[in-house]
């Protein structure tokens, strides 16, 4: 009995120490980054959107992925892409969806075939191969054309779900995975998967970044977005910022960090002088910097906490649940800032219906405090944008946009995330475009019903509210 108790004590101690270490361990070098503001050129605010006309006909615009394909097609020596989802699965897809994953992969492969001297690289998340549980033909096509694919080593990241991940690290991570051993139903497709796929999936973390870097005829161009080249996501509402200038080189460095810890080797692509020491390129009405991981949270809180009487705050978000962000929004409302919060109703998930957690529960708090909340009028797609805009009475503005939802998992150094933050003088075109897009969705356009009032999806269930709070606090959630 003493041996049994001693064994149990040791097992519990190993479990708790493993959970604690991987919850707080140091991050790989180069993550959790914030770069200096740099003058930006040719800054564009882009959107992908879907709407229904009065005749019930669905329409979709793809400014973002048209820009992505253009950047790939015009690249001269370098293409570095980092996208969370690059696949054809995850939900029913019909002929009205755009085959974004195939178009993106074909674009990379064809440009590399045209210009073999181009160094091209795709960094992505292992979800696309179901954690090595299935073959991913899109990646095989890239590699056959000489374009390497790096699946991010998520084990190097912290664990947002330590209750499960501690056990997984002790018992299961050592067994790897194989597409040859599948016998369980595939959660997003037809090919059977092994139990090891499900065990890895329950860690609830990802390389959630969505970035593209290329050198075109007019210089280095970067794009940071909320959208994925993923077929079943092709109707989603997304935003992006495309820009030129030295901040693109900063973005390149943040991606090199991911590649370095994921394959253990420096990435073999050109290292131009500009990539080593970015230089300031004169005055600009728009200044931009790159933020990753928790630095996005810090920037968001600074923007919200700095808003008071006469300031305007517009938030457009797929998932909003981070407690510090919610409290900061409520405090800004009390100080007299003019808030508008546009949220996805958390109803649709690739053909499945969800229960509205967490947005409807957070909206309950915000609405009770007088914060105006509206819902995206989704019809099967997701309102997948991630954007915060602050406008001062003098016309100066700050925009935060990119891949990060405002949740614990996205903002507290668990997922990999990338956003850009822009500071703009009064009259800057990129801010006018962002305001115009948000206004069109808030007020609705003629013949386009983009949003619905709070009452449409209001949920006053205290049970679901405390369920959201428990899920957010423990990491036992997919948001």
N, C-alpha and C positions, 0 to 999 in steps of 0.2 A: 504493500500500500504506500509505503514511503517513496519507493521508486516511482510508482504511478503518479503521486502528487508532485514529485520532483520533475518528472517528465512534463506534466501538465504546466507546472510553473515555468519551466524553460520555454515551452511552446508558446505560452501567452506572452512571455517577455520578448521572444523573437518576433512574434506577430506585432506587438505594440511598438517595439523599436523600429521594425521595418516600416510600419505605417507612419510613424512620426518622421523618420528620416526622409522618406520619399514625398512627404507633404511639404517639407521645408528645405530640402537639400539645395545646394548651389545649382544654379542653372548653367548650361553650357556657355562657354565664352561667346560673346557677341549677341546674346539674346537680351530682352528687356532693355531695348535701346531707345535713346532719344538723340536726334541730331540737331545741329544748329539750324536756325532759319536761314534760308538762302533765297536770293532773288530767283523768281521763276519766270519762264517764258512760255507763251502759247498754252496757257492753262485753260483747260476745258472741263466743264461739268457735264457728264454724260449720263443717260438713263436708258434702261430697258424697261418697257412697260406693256401691260395688257389691259384692254378695256373692251366693254360691250357697247355697241351702238344701239339706237332705239329699235332696230329691227332684230335684236338678239344675235347679231353677228359679232364674233370675237375678232379683235385686232391686236397685233403685237408688233412693237417697234424694238429694234436691237441696235441702238447706237453703240453700246459698249462692245459687243462682240464683232460688229463691223470694224470698229477701231482696232480691236485685238488682231483680227485677221490682216488688216492693213499694215500694222506694225510688223507682223511676222513677214509679210510679203515684201516689205521694203528694207528689211534688215541687211546690213552689209558685212558685219564681222561677228556679231554677238546676239544671241537670243537667250535670255534666262527667264523662265516662267515658273511660277509657284502657284498651283491651284489645288484647293482641297479636293474637289470632285472632278474627275475626268473619266467618265464612264457612260455606258448606255443603260445601266440598270437603275433600280430604285423607283418603281412605280410604273403604272401603265402608260405607255407612250403611243400616241396615234399619229396619223399623218399630218396633223396640224402643229405638232411639235417640230422645232428646228433641230436637226442632228448636230448640235453644237460640238459634241465631243469628237465626232468624225471630222467635221470641218476644221477644227483646231488642230487635231493630230495630222490630218492630211496637209494642212498649211505648213506645219513645221517640217514634215518629211519632204514635201516638194521643194520648199525653200532650201533645205540642206542639200537636196539632190541638184538643184540649180547652181548652188554656190557651196561646194564641199568644204571650202576654207572657213565657212561660218562655224563658230563654236556655238552649239545649241545645247540646252539643258532643260529638262523638266524635273522640277521638284514637286512632290505630291504626297498625299496621305496614304497609308497602307489600307485604308478602307476600300480603295478602288480595286484591290485584289482580295478583299475580305481577309486581310491580314495573312496573305499568302495561302488562302484557302481555295482560290480559284485562279485559273489563268486569265490574264487581262490582255486580250488581243490588241488593244490599242497601244499598249506599252511595247508589245512584241514588234509591232509595225515600226514604232519609233526607233527601237534599238536595231532593227534590221536595216534602217537607213542611217545608222551612225549617230543617232541622237540618244544620249544616255538618259535614263530615268532613275532618279533617286527617290526611293520611298523613305520618308522621314523615320528615324529611329525614335519612336515615341517613348521608349524605355528611359531615355535620357531626361525626359521631362518629369515634372512633379505630378503627383497623383491627386486629382480632384475628388476621387471616390475611394478614400483610403480604406474604408470598411471592407471593400472587395479587393482592391489592388494589392494590399498587404498579403492576403492569402494567395493571390495570383502570382506575385513575385516569388513567394516561398515554394509553391507547389507546381506551378504550371508554365511559367515563362520559358523554362528550360527545354520544353518539348517541341518548340517551334511550331510549324504547320506545313501542310502539304495539300496541293489540289488533287492528289491521288487518293486521299483517305476520306472523302466526303460520304456521309450517310444520313445527315440531318437535312431538313428543309432549308433551302436558301432564303434568308430574310428579305432579299431584294431581287431575286432572280430564279432561274430554273436549275442551275447546276448544284447538286448537293454539296454541303460543306461539313467539315468536321466539328466536333465539340469545341476544339481549340479556337475556332473562329468566334464562337459565342463567348467563350471565356475572355478573349482579348477585347471583344466589343464592349464588355461590361466595365472596362476601365474608363469609358466616357471621356476620352481626350483625343485631340486631333491636331494636326497641322492645318489650321483653318485659314491660312493666308490665301490671298488672291492678288498676285502681282505679276507684272510683265515688264521687262527691261529689254530695250533693243536700240541699236544705233542705226538710225535711218539717214537719208540724204541730208536732213536738216540738223543732225546731231543726236545726242543721247535723248531718248524718250522713255518716260516711265508711266505706268498706269497702275493705280491701286483701286480696287473695286470690291463690291460685296457679292459679285456674281461668279458663277462657276460655268466652265464649258461642259455642261452636263445636260444630256437630252431632256430628262424629266424636269429640269429646272428652267427650260427655255422660255416658259411663259412667266417666270417670276418677275416681280418688280425689283430692280436693282439700280445702284448708283455707282459712278466711278469718277475719278479725277485723273486726267491725263495731262502731262506737263513735260517741259524740257528744262535743261539747266543742270547745275551741279548737284542738286538734290537727287537726281537720278543715280549718280554715283554713290551717294549715301545709301540709297535703296539697294543698289547692287551689293554693297558690303553686308547689309543685313541678310541677304540671301546666301552669300558665301558662308556665313556663320552656320546656317542650317545644313548646307551641303557638307561642311567640314565635320560636324559631329555625327552626321548620319552615315557617312561612308569612311570616315577616318582619314581622308586624304584631301589635300587642297584641290579645288576645282580647276581643271586644266582649260581655262579660257583666257583670252587676251587680258593683259593688265596694263591698259594705256595709262600714260602719265596722269591724265585727268582723274583716273580712278583712284590714284594714290593720295593726292592732295587736292581736294576740291578748292576752287578759288571763287571769290566773290566776283560777280559779273556786272557790277554797276547797280544803279538804283532801279527799283521795280515797284509797281503799285501792288504786287502780290508777292508775298514771301511764303515759303513752304518748308516744312520739316517732316521727317519721317519718325513715326512712333511705333514701337512694337510692344506687345504684351502689356504689363501693368502700367507702362508709361502712357498708354491710351486712357486708362482709368484716371490717372493723375491729371492729364490734360482736360478731360471731361469735367472732373470735379472743379478744377480751376476756372473753367468757363462758366459753369453754373453758379459756383460760389461768388463769382465776381459780378453777377447780374443783379441789378436792383431797379429802383424806380426809373422808368423810362427806357430800360433795356428790353430787348425782345429775344426770346429763346424758342427755337423750333427744333423739336426732336422727332425723328422719323426712324422707327426701330422695329425689327423683326421680333427680338426677344428683349424685354426690359424686366429685370428682376434684381439687380444688384442693390443691396440695401443702402449702401452709402450714396449711390446715385439717386435712389428714390427719396431719401431724406434730404438730399441737397436740392432736388426739384421742389419739394414741399417748402423748404426754407426760402428759396427764391420767390415762390409765389407769395409768401408772407411779407417779403421785402418790397413787393410791388412790381416785380418783373412781369412782363406780359408773355405768358407761356402758351404754346400750342404743342400738343403731343399726339402724334399720328402713329397708331400701332396696328400690327397684324392681329387679327382676332384669334390666332392660334387654333384654327379650325381644320386646316387642310395640311396633309402630309403625304404627298405622292399617292393619292387615291384613298388614303385612310383618313378617318375623322378623329380629331383630337378634342380634348375637353376644355380648351381655352387657357390652360395653365402655361406660363405664369402671367401673361399680359392682362387677362381679365381681372385677376386678383390685384395686381398693381394698379390697374385703372380704377378699381374700387376705391383705393386709398386716395389717388390723385383727384378723382371726381368729388369725393367727399370734402376735400380741401379747397375746391373751387377751381382746380386746374382744368382747362378745356381739353377734352380727350375726344378724338374721333377714331373710327376704325377704317382700315382699308377695305374697300368693297371687293373682296376676292371671290372668284368663281372657280375654285379648284386649284389655282396657283397660290403662291405665297408672296406676301409683301415683305421682301427680303432685304430692303434697304437698311443701312446703318449710317445715320447722319445726325449731327448736332450743329446748329447754326446760332451764333450769338451776334446780334446787331446792336451797336451802341447808338445813343441819340444823335451823335455827330456823323453817323454814317459809316464809321469804321466797323469791320466785321471780322469774325473768326469762324472758320468752318473746320469741323472734324469729320472725316469720312473714311470708310474703309471696310475691313472684314469683320470687325469686332461687334458682336452683340453686347449689350450692357448687362452682362450676367457675371456671377462669380467665376465660372469656368473660363469665360472669355477674357476677363479683365484682371484676374489675380494670379497670373503667371502659371497657368496650367496648359491651356491651348497656346499654340503659336498664332499670333495675330499681327496684322500690319494695317495701320491707318496713316493718313496724312493730315496735317493741320496747316491751314492757310490763314495768314493775316493779310487783310486787304484794305486798301484805302477806299474812301467813298467813291462810288461809281464803277468799281471793278466789274468787268463783264462776268467773271466766273460767279461772283456773289449774286448778281442780278439773275443769272440763269438758275442758280440754286433756289433763290426765292421764288422765281416764276414757276418752277417745277413744284415746289411745296405748295404754293398758293393754289395752283391748278388742282391739286389733290385735296386740299383742305376745303376749298369753296366749291369744287366741282366745275367742270367746263360744260359749255353747251353741247348736248348730245353725249356727254361722257360723265358717268356717275362713278367717280374715283373713291369717294369715302362716304361713310354712314355715321349718324350720330351715336353718342355713347350708349344710349338706351337700347340700340339694336343688339348688342352683345353683353349688356350689363349682367353681372353675376355677383349676387350678394351672399353666396354660400360661405359661411364661416369655416365649414369643414374643408372646402377646397382652398380657402385662403391659407389656413394653417398647414395644409398639405404642401402648398407652394413654399411656405416658409421653411418647412422641414427639408424639402428637396433642395432648396437653395443652400441651406446651412450645411447639409451633410454631403452634398455632391451626388446623391442618389437620384440623378435626373439626366435627361438627355439635353437639357439647356444649360 
